[in-house]
Amino acid sequence: MAEPEIRFNGFEGEWETKKMSSILIPSKIKNFTGQYAKENVLSVSGEFGIVNQIEFQGRSFAGQSVLNYGIVNYNDVVYTKSPLKSNPYGIIKTNKGKAGIVSTLYAVYKCQDNVCPSFVQCYFELDSRLNSYLRPLVRKGAKNDMKVSSEDTLLGDIVFPLEAEQKQIASYFDSLDNFIQTTMKKISSLKQLKSASLLSMFPQAGETKPRVRFKGFEGEWKSSTAIEVFKTYDERNRPDLPVLSACQDIRGMSPRSISGYDISHDKSNEITYKRVVPGQFVIHLRSFQGGFAHSSVEGITSPAYTVFGFKDNSRHYDYYWKYVFMSKNFIERLKTITYGIRDGRSISFKEFVDMDFVYPLYDEQRQIANFFRSLDTQISLETQRLEKLKQIKSACLNKMFV
């Protein structure tokens, strides 16, 4: 039955099966007059659609001459004959931005008058639908290149509604894409703020004060070696506690059931595992984050790891030191004593204790840490929002089309 599972009110009846050639016409317009230059070359992205190549990739990949490039106007449809991981036969996108040019590896099409150009992109955004359409039409060469003409790309069948319904659906997905893009930009801005703050709110090499500071705090930060601040802990025989693993993100130490690193082990050996309590740190064998992880939960971890914490908890705020150990500056310092952080190699506590640190008093530590925790909370919430929007879009791409 040629009707979608989900439909806007006011539309009914079956969608029509037709050839792609009935909605698109190959465009033969070339840049022979030099109307467009290398700065106007477009690329086709699976996630972001048709974008300016230099703005998107930071440089131009165009040949010496772009006179034979195809001109892409607003609302033109482009098929790129380049395989992607999820789209081995290429992708089809509609130009929703400025006019430009594309290399001869791309096929450019004009839409017929009774077709909504944005709907064409919506129709082919579901990977399975796009791949199913292109698979019978494309032959792959020895170099994984696409053997299909612009005309032959249009020989497949599509199932489209009337133009009014096309426009309604396209408008909905345009709004959804705007929400997604806005959320992505917000996440990017928050991450840039965090990265800049990690540099400006901590003293740089040879300095004893940060360049940016909260009001009410002044004076030089204290200097100590790690051995003056930290000590190791080696409590064992607690198999009643959950096994923790180090995560490659802000979570630090998490129960294996939710960490993504549910490594099998002999449960009888858990009596030898080391106890970790909230506020302590672990030097583990993974190379990410320099091999340091903070724990906000109680549990046990591999006896191969080193568990350490503060000698005087009243003078140090654990979340402050968590951000110290995650900072780019700290990880760069580790490289000088571990000969480059790499898989299977992390710093030992013996190597760590001689490192010197400059740090503020407890109240300033807490203020700095709370600022970064607030940023991380915002990043996490926006990331969850983004994933939810993507899930909604994926579900709609599946249920709002035939």
C-alpha positions as a Python dict, from the first residue, in 0.01 Angstrom:
ca = {
    (1, 'M'): (0, 0, 0),
    (2, 'A'): (158, 329, -114),
    (3, 'E'): (72, 538, 192),
    (4, 'P'): (306, 645, 475),
    (5, 'E'): (246, 531, 832),
    (6, 'I'): (246, 889, 962),
    (7, 'R'): (83, 1170, 767),
    (8, 'F'): (-15, 1535, 813),
    (9, 'N'): (-386, 1606, 851),
    (10, 'G'): (-565, 1691, 528),
    (11, 'F'): (-373, 1453, 305),
    (12, 'E'): (-501, 1118, 190),
    (13, 'G'): (-479, 875, -99),
    (14, 'E'): (-189, 666, -223),
    (15, 'W'): (143, 810, -328),
    (16, 'E'): (240, 765, -692),
    (17, 'T'): (517, 538, -813),
    (18, 'K'): (713, 703, -1094),
    (19, 'K'): (1055, 721, -1253),
    (20, 'M'): (1307, 966, -1112),
    (21, 'S'): (1340, 1101, -1467),
    (22, 'S'): (987, 1241, -1434),
    (23, 'I'): (1094, 1483, -1159),
    (24, 'L'): (1456, 1567, -1241),
    (25, 'I'): (1632, 1688, -1555),
    (26, 'P'): (2012, 1665, -1598),
    (27, 'S'): (2170, 2010, -1603),
    (28, 'K'): (2436, 2078, -1864),
    (29, 'I'): (2521, 2431, -1743),
    (30, 'K'): (2898, 2465, -1705),
    (31, 'N'): (3126, 2735, -1569),
    (32, 'F'): (3278, 2800, -1913),
    (33, 'T'): (3269, 3181, -1873),
    (34, 'G'): (3451, 3172, -1540),
    (35, 'Q'): (3151, 3312, -1354),
    (36, 'Y'): (3260, 3116, -1044),
    (37, 'A'): (3610, 3069, -898),
    (38, 'K'): (3770, 2817, -659),
    (39, 'E'): (3617, 3009, -367),
    (40, 'N'): (3274, 2904, -499),
    (41, 'V'): (3341, 2529, -519),
    (42, 'L'): (3081, 2324, -332),
    (43, 'S'): (3111, 1991, -152),
    (44, 'V'): (2835, 1747, -66),
    (45, 'S'): (2826, 1627, 295),
    (46, 'G'): (2612, 1342, 419),
    (47, 'E'): (2534, 1530, 741),
    (48, 'F'): (2538, 1895, 633),
    (49, 'G'): (2420, 1874, 272),
    (50, 'I'): (2568, 2100, 4),
    (51, 'V'): (2825, 2336, 157),
    (52, 'N'): (3104, 2566, 46),
    (53, 'Q'): (3417, 2352, 23),
    (54, 'I'): (3659, 2602, 178),
    (55, 'E'): (3423, 2694, 464),
    (56, 'F'): (3348, 2329, 537),
    (57, 'Q'): (3689, 2164, 484),
    (58, 'G'): (3921, 2459, 536),
    (59, 'R'): (4075, 2446, 189),
    (60, 'S'): (3995, 2402, -179),
    (61, 'F'): (4048, 2066, -349),
    (62, 'A'): (3966, 2204, -694),
    (63, 'G'): (4191, 2146, -994),
    (64, 'Q'): (4394, 2417, -1160),
    (65, 'S'): (4097, 2514, -1376),
    (66, 'V'): (3731, 2514, -1273),
    (67, 'L'): (3593, 2618, -1613),
    (68, 'N'): (3449, 2271, -1682),
    (69, 'Y'): (3282, 2249, -1338),
    (70, 'G'): (2903, 2225, -1327),
    (71, 'I'): (2704, 2522, -1198),
    (72, 'V'): (2472, 2448, -906),
    (73, 'N'): (2198, 2703, -847),
    (74, 'Y'): (1967, 2730, -546),
    (75, 'N'): (1726, 2431, -535),
    (76, 'D'): (1932, 2225, -782),
    (77, 'V'): (1976, 1859, -687),
    (78, 'V'): (2326, 1708, -681),
    (79, 'Y'): (2431, 1344, -688),
    (80, 'T'): (2789, 1285, -577),
    (81, 'K'): (2951, 974, -721),
    (82, 'S'): (3174, 923, -420),
    (83, 'P'): (3120, 639, -172),
    (84, 'L'): (3068, 705, 198),
    (85, 'K'): (3069, 444, 473),
    (86, 'S'): (2689, 451, 513),
    (87, 'N'): (2626, 531, 147),
    (88, 'P'): (2851, 316, -74),
    (89, 'Y'): (2678, 437, -393),
    (90, 'G'): (2698, 810, -319),
    (91, 'I'): (2447, 1061, -187),
    (92, 'I'): (2177, 1292, -325),
    (93, 'K'): (2130, 1641, -180),
    (94, 'T'): (1950, 1964, -266),
    (95, 'N'): (2134, 2297, -268),
    (96, 'K'): (1968, 2511, -1),
    (97, 'G'): (2244, 2771, 8),
    (98, 'K'): (2437, 2994, -228),
    (99, 'A'): (2498, 2903, -592),
    (100, 'G'): (2838, 2758, -677),
    (101, 'I'): (3015, 2494, -880),
    (102, 'V'): (3097, 2124, -845),
    (103, 'S'): (3354, 1902, -1013),
    (104, 'T'): (3273, 1663, -1294),
    (105, 'L'): (3242, 1383, -1037),
    (106, 'Y'): (2901, 1526, -950),
    (107, 'A'): (2576, 1511, -1147),
    (108, 'V'): (2358, 1822, -1129),
    (109, 'Y'): (1981, 1822, -1188),
    (110, 'K'): (1700, 2074, -1225),
    (111, 'C'): (1364, 1995, -1067),
    (112, 'Q'): (1044, 1984, -1271),
    (113, 'D'): (783, 2247, -1188),
    (114, 'N'): (561, 2005, -992),
    (115, 'V'): (835, 1895, -752),
    (116, 'C'): (950, 2046, -422),
    (117, 'P'): (1335, 2038, -434),
    (118, 'S'): (1374, 2009, -55),
    (119, 'F'): (1148, 1704, -56),
    (120, 'V'): (1388, 1529, -294),
    (121, 'Q'): (1661, 1556, -32),
    (122, 'C'): (1424, 1446, 246),
    (123, 'Y'): (1323, 1142, 45),
    (124, 'F'): (1684, 1025, 11),
    (125, 'E'): (1807, 1109, 361),
    (126, 'L'): (1721, 763, 493),
    (127, 'D'): (2031, 557, 415),
    (128, 'S'): (1840, 238, 341),
    (129, 'R'): (1609, 416, 94),
    (130, 'L'): (1896, 591, -82),
    (131, 'N'): (2111, 277, -104),
    (132, 'S'): (1817, 68, -223),
    (133, 'Y'): (1748, 317, -502),
    (134, 'L'): (2108, 353, -625),
    (135, 'R'): (2228, -6, -586),
    (136, 'P'): (2066, -145, -906),
    (137, 'L'): (2179, 155, -1113),
    (138, 'V'): (2546, 188, -1016),
    (139, 'R'): (2838, -25, -1127),
    (140, 'K'): (3160, 13, -930),
    (141, 'G'): (3496, 36, -1104),
    (142, 'A'): (3825, -119, -997),
    (143, 'K'): (3906, 192, -794),
    (144, 'N'): (3565, 191, -622),
    (145, 'D'): (3452, 469, -857),
    (146, 'M'): (3091, 499, -974),
    (147, 'K'): (3010, 381, -1326),
    (148, 'V'): (2677, 553, -1392),
    (149, 'S'): (2578, 843, -1617),
    (150, 'S'): (2370, 1140, -1509),
    (151, 'E'): (2082, 1006, -1718),
    (152, 'D'): (2105, 648, -1592),
    (153, 'T'): (2089, 771, -1232),
    (154, 'L'): (1729, 874, -1306),
    (155, 'L'): (1608, 531, -1422),
    (156, 'G'): (1498, 405, -1081),
    (157, 'D'): (1149, 414, -928),
    (158, 'I'): (1045, 655, -654),
    (159, 'V'): (717, 696, -464),
    (160, 'F'): (609, 1060, -425),
    (161, 'P'): (296, 1240, -304),
    (162, 'L'): (148, 1546, -473),
    (163, 'E'): (345, 1872, -452),
    (164, 'A'): (136, 2021, -168),
    (165, 'E'): (216, 1728, 60),
    (166, 'Q'): (580, 1734, -51),
    (167, 'K'): (606, 2096, 62),
    (168, 'Q'): (443, 2022, 399),
    (169, 'I'): (683, 1735, 468),
    (170, 'A'): (987, 1931, 347),
    (171, 'S'): (894, 2228, 567),
    (172, 'Y'): (872, 2000, 871),
    (173, 'F'): (1217, 1851, 807),
    (174, 'D'): (1365, 2195, 738),
    (175, 'S'): (1246, 2306, 1082),
    (176, 'L'): (1381, 1988, 1241),
    (177, 'D'): (1717, 2037, 1068),
    (178, 'N'): (1730, 2396, 1194),
    (179, 'F'): (1681, 2273, 1551),
    (180, 'I'): (1955, 2015, 1499),
    (181, 'Q'): (2199, 2267, 1349),
    (182, 'T'): (2128, 2521, 1625),
    (183, 'T'): (2189, 2257, 1892),
    (184, 'M'): (2512, 2144, 1726),
    (185, 'K'): (2638, 2503, 1713),
    (186, 'K'): (2550, 2550, 2080),
    (187, 'I'): (2744, 2237, 2176),
    (188, 'S'): (3040, 2352, 1968),
    (189, 'S'): (3034, 2696, 2134),
    (190, 'L'): (3019, 2543, 2482),
    (191, 'K'): (3311, 2313, 2404),
    (192, 'Q'): (3513, 2605, 2267),
    (193, 'L'): (3438, 2802, 2584),
    (194, 'K'): (3551, 2508, 2796),
    (195, 'S'): (3871, 2464, 2596),
    (196, 'A'): (3955, 2835, 2617),
    (197, 'S'): (3873, 2843, 2989),
    (198, 'L'): (4098, 2546, 3061),
    (199, 'L'): (4383, 2752, 2921),
    (200, 'S'): (4299, 3091, 3071),
    (201, 'M'): (4182, 2984, 3419),
    (202, 'F'): (4496, 2785, 3502),
    (203, 'P'): (4850, 2929, 3520),
    (204, 'Q'): (5065, 2853, 3218),
    (205, 'A'): (5420, 2714, 3239),
    (206, 'G'): (5637, 2927, 3463),
    (207, 'E'): (5341, 3132, 3594),
    (208, 'T'): (5187, 3131, 3943),
    (209, 'K'): (4860, 3311, 3861),
    (210, 'P'): (4591, 3242, 3600),
    (211, 'R'): (4510, 3504, 3339),
    (212, 'V'): (4138, 3487, 3414),
    (213, 'R'): (4013, 3470, 3772),
    (214, 'F'): (3686, 3492, 3964),
    (215, 'K'): (3629, 3808, 4163),
    (216, 'G'): (3740, 3797, 4525),
    (217, 'F'): (4050, 3585, 4466),
    (218, 'E'): (4402, 3722, 4445),
    (219, 'G'): (4761, 3637, 4522),
    (220, 'E'): (4989, 3369, 4388),
    (221, 'W'): (4890, 3004, 4377),
    (222, 'K'): (5075, 2753, 4597),
    (223, 'S'): (5339, 2527, 4442),
    (224, 'S'): (5379, 2163, 4551),
    (225, 'T'): (5494, 1832, 4411),
    (226, 'A'): (5239, 1555, 4368),
    (227, 'I'): (5389, 1355, 4656),
    (228, 'E'): (5311, 1648, 4890),
    (229, 'V'): (4944, 1645, 4787),
    (230, 'F'): (4858, 1282, 4714),
    (231, 'K'): (4901, 933, 4855),
    (232, 'T'): (4803, 586, 4732),
    (233, 'Y'): (4528, 363, 4871),
    (234, 'D'): (4530, -16, 4859),
    (235, 'E'): (4217, -144, 5036),
    (236, 'R'): (4101, -482, 4898),
    (237, 'N'): (3867, -773, 4974),
    (238, 'R'): (3544, -586, 4884),
    (239, 'P'): (3379, -812, 4622),
    (240, 'D'): (3042, -679, 4739),
    (241, 'L'): (3109, -353, 4553),
    (242, 'P'): (3049, -300, 4178),
    (243, 'V'): (3343, -331, 3941),
    (244, 'L'): (3438, 6, 3789),
    (245, 'S'): (3598, 87, 3455),
    (246, 'A'): (3748, 407, 3323),
    (247, 'C'): (3539, 583, 3059),
    (248, 'Q'): (3663, 792, 2767),
    (249, 'D'): (3457, 1093, 2873),
    (250, 'I'): (3373, 1321, 3162),
    (251, 'R'): (3223, 1035, 3366),
    (252, 'G'): (3563, 905, 3475),
    (253, 'M'): (3517, 581, 3671),
    (254, 'S'): (3178, 415, 3613),
    (255, 'P'): (3025, 73, 3682),
    (256, 'R'): (3111, -163, 3397),
    (257, 'S'): (2742, -218, 3331),
    (258, 'I'): (2711, 141, 3202),
    (259, 'S'): (3069, 234, 3114),
    (260, 'G'): (3083, 70, 2775),
    (261, 'Y'): (3387, -135, 2883),
    (262, 'D'): (3223, -446, 3022),
    (263, 'I'): (3541, -654, 3015),
    (264, 'S'): (3494, -1013, 3130),
    (265, 'H'): (3690, -1123, 3432),
    (266, 'D'): (3711, -1405, 3683),
    (267, 'K'): (3477, -1303, 3967),
    (268, 'S'): (3680, -1509, 4212),
    (269, 'N'): (3961, -1257, 4164),
    (270, 'E'): (3748, -965, 4281),
    (271, 'I'): (3883, -1004, 4635),
    (272, 'T'): (4214, -871, 4496),
    (273, 'Y'): (4051, -567, 4332),
    (274, 'K'): (4119, -227, 4485),
    (275, 'R'): (3845, -23, 4650),
    (276, 'V'): (3777, 324, 4508),
    (277, 'V'): (3565, 582, 4691),
    (278, 'P'): (3416, 910, 4564),
    (279, 'G'): (3682, 1179, 4534),
    (280, 'Q'): (3968, 943, 4462),
    (281, 'F'): (4156, 896, 4134),
    (282, 'V'): (4284, 600, 3938),
    (283, 'I'): (4591, 575, 3718),
    (284, 'H'): (4480, 316, 3464),
    (285, 'L'): (4628, 151, 3159),
    (286, 'R'): (4426, 332, 2896),
    (287, 'S'): (4596, 617, 2714),
    (288, 'F'): (4301, 858, 2692),
    (289, 'Q'): (4294, 1150, 2939),
    (290, 'G'): (4657, 1072, 3013),
    (291, 'G'): (4561, 755, 3199),
    (292, 'F'): (4394, 939, 3490),
    (293, 'A'): (4030, 896, 3592),
    (294, 'H'): (3825, 1053, 3872),
    (295, 'S'): (3563, 854, 4062),
    (296, 'S'): (3235, 993, 4190),
    (297, 'V'): (3107, 647, 4292),
    (298, 'E'): (3224, 371, 4522),
    (299, 'G'): (3344, 45, 4372),
    (300, 'I'): (3642, -174, 4298),
    (301, 'T'): (3886, -170, 4010),
    (302, 'S'): (4164, -382, 3864),
    (303, 'P'): (4462, -447, 4093),
    (304, 'A'): (4682, -337, 3802),
    (305, 'Y'): (4558, 19, 3852),
    (306, 'T'): (4687, 268, 4110),
    (307, 'V'): (4428, 427, 4337),
    (308, 'F'): (4526, 758, 4495),
    (309, 'G'): (4371, 1049, 4679),
    (310, 'F'): (4454, 1350, 4892),
    (311, 'K'): (4665, 1350, 5205),
    (312, 'D'): (4445, 1628, 5339),
    (313, 'N'): (4091, 1637, 5199),
    (314, 'S'): (4017, 1967, 5371),
    (315, 'R'): (4266, 2148, 5148),
    (316, 'H'): (4171, 2003, 4811),
    (317, 'Y'): (3853, 1979, 4605),
    (318, 'D'): (3854, 1660, 4399),
    (319, 'Y'): (3660, 1799, 4102),
    (320, 'Y'): (3916, 2077, 4062),
    (321, 'W'): (4194, 1820, 4027),
    (322, 'K'): (3976, 1618, 3791),
    (323, 'Y'): (3987, 1909, 3545),
    (324, 'V'): (4359, 1954, 3603),
    (325, 'F'): (4418, 1593, 3501),
    (326, 'M'): (4191, 1629, 3196),
    (327, 'S'): (4355, 1950, 3077),
    (328, 'K'): (4558, 1961, 2758),
    (329, 'N'): (4845, 2122, 2948),
    (330, 'F'): (4869, 1832, 3194),
    (331, 'I'): (4853, 1565, 2922),
    (332, 'E'): (5123, 1746, 2725),
    (333, 'R'): (5341, 1744, 3038),
    (334, 'L'): (5290, 1371, 3072),
    (335, 'K'): (5431, 1314, 2727),
    (336, 'T'): (5769, 1444, 2838),
    (337, 'I'): (5802, 1174, 3104),
    (338, 'T'): (5618, 882, 2938),
    (339, 'Y'): (5783, 918, 2598),
    (340, 'G'): (5446, 986, 2439),
    (341, 'I'): (5116, 853, 2565),
    (342, 'R'): (5009, 553, 2363),
    (343, 'D'): (4785, 249, 2400),
    (344, 'G'): (4909, 14, 2667),
    (345, 'R'): (5133, 277, 2828),
    (346, 'S'): (5031, 511, 3109),
    (347, 'I'): (5222, 697, 3375),
    (348, 'S'): (5290, 520, 3705),
    (349, 'F'): (5243, 680, 4046),
    (350, 'K'): (5620, 665, 4092),
    (351, 'E'): (5663, 879, 3780),
    (352, 'F'): (5375, 1106, 3883),
    (353, 'V'): (5492, 1199, 4235),
    (354, 'D'): (5779, 1417, 4116),
    (355, 'M'): (5555, 1639, 3902),
    (356, 'D'): (5506, 1989, 4039),
    (357, 'F'): (5168, 2167, 4046),
    (358, 'V'): (5055, 2522, 4106),
    (359, 'Y'): (4709, 2539, 4264),
    (360, 'P'): (4483, 2781, 4457),
    (361, 'L'): (4328, 2750, 4800),
    (362, 'Y'): (4024, 2527, 4853),
    (363, 'D'): (3754, 2793, 4799),
    (364, 'E'): (3899, 2899, 4465),
    (365, 'Q'): (3945, 2536, 4363),
    (366, 'R'): (3576, 2479, 4430),
    (367, 'Q'): (3470, 2792, 4237),
    (368, 'I'): (3675, 2688, 3933),
    (369, 'A'): (3552, 2329, 3944),
    (370, 'N'): (3187, 2431, 3977),
    (371, 'F'): (3224, 2653, 3671),
    (372, 'F'): (3350, 2361, 3463),
    (373, 'R'): (3093, 2122, 3610),
    (374, 'S'): (2820, 2366, 3507),
    (375, 'L'): (2966, 2379, 3154),
    (376, 'D'): (2978, 2000, 3137),
    (377, 'T'): (2617, 1978, 3253),
    (378, 'Q'): (2512, 2218, 2976),
    (379, 'I'): (2713, 2023, 2718),
    (380, 'S'): (2559, 1697, 2838),
    (381, 'L'): (2203, 1833, 2827),
    (382, 'E'): (2251, 1980, 2479),
    (383, 'T'): (2410, 1655, 2361),
    (384, 'Q'): (2112, 1459, 2491),
    (385, 'R'): (1881, 1707, 2317),
    (386, 'L'): (2074, 1659, 1993),
    (387, 'E'): (2053, 1280, 2014),
    (388, 'K'): (1679, 1303, 2080),
    (389, 'L'): (1629, 1530, 1777),
    (390, 'K'): (1830, 1290, 1560),
    (391, 'Q'): (1621, 997, 1684),
    (392, 'I'): (1301, 1187, 1603),
    (393, 'K'): (1431, 1268, 1256),
    (394, 'S'): (1536, 908, 1193),
    (395, 'A'): (1196, 778, 1300),
    (396, 'C'): (1015, 1035, 1083),
    (397, 'L'): (1231, 956, 780),
    (398, 'N'): (1121, 598, 817),
    (399, 'K'): (749, 647, 890),
    (400, 'M'): (660, 959, 688),
    (401, 'F'): (764, 813, 352),
    (402, 'V'): (665, 514, 145),
}
